[in-house]
């Protein structure tokens, strides 16, 4: 007797000869129908795990975008504060410069007064000022210097005055 059997992994039926004494009637089965050539298309949608993974990535990116926005706002605030502090610093530096020049000027006056005191000079008080009155008969005459030496004479007088100031 010939028997049809299916090989695992194959859709084809094979025929083989088997002696009748080995075949029991209860074992004989009718072959299954061949599947149709037309296949039903599989759904190509996302599975639950893939959807959850995508949602997780979107959520993580949203959180990172929020953190970046917060950091940028903080950076802008710090930049504005820094700019304001720089303006304040430049104003304070100008004040320091002005106060330093005033202090230097006061120090020069103090040194000059000390030098004058060493030389025996003093400031004139109103008690020491003496006013004199001249009659109409009194007069004075200014003598003119030689015009050839006026320029050089004035120059050397100024150089001498400068040197006296520093020594």
ZIPE-V316644 format. One record per run of one state. SS is the DSSP state (a for helix, b for strand, c for the rest). FROM is the first residue (numbers start at 1). LEN is the number of residues. If there is no record, write none. Layout:
ss: <SS & SS>
from: <FROM & FROM>
len: <LEN & LEN>
This chain:
ss: <c & b & c & b & c & a & c & a & c & a & c>
from: <1 & 2 & 7 & 13 & 18 & 20 & 23 & 48 & 119 & 147 & 167>
len: <1 & 5 & 6 & 5 & 2 & 3 & 25 & 71 & 28 & 20 & 1>
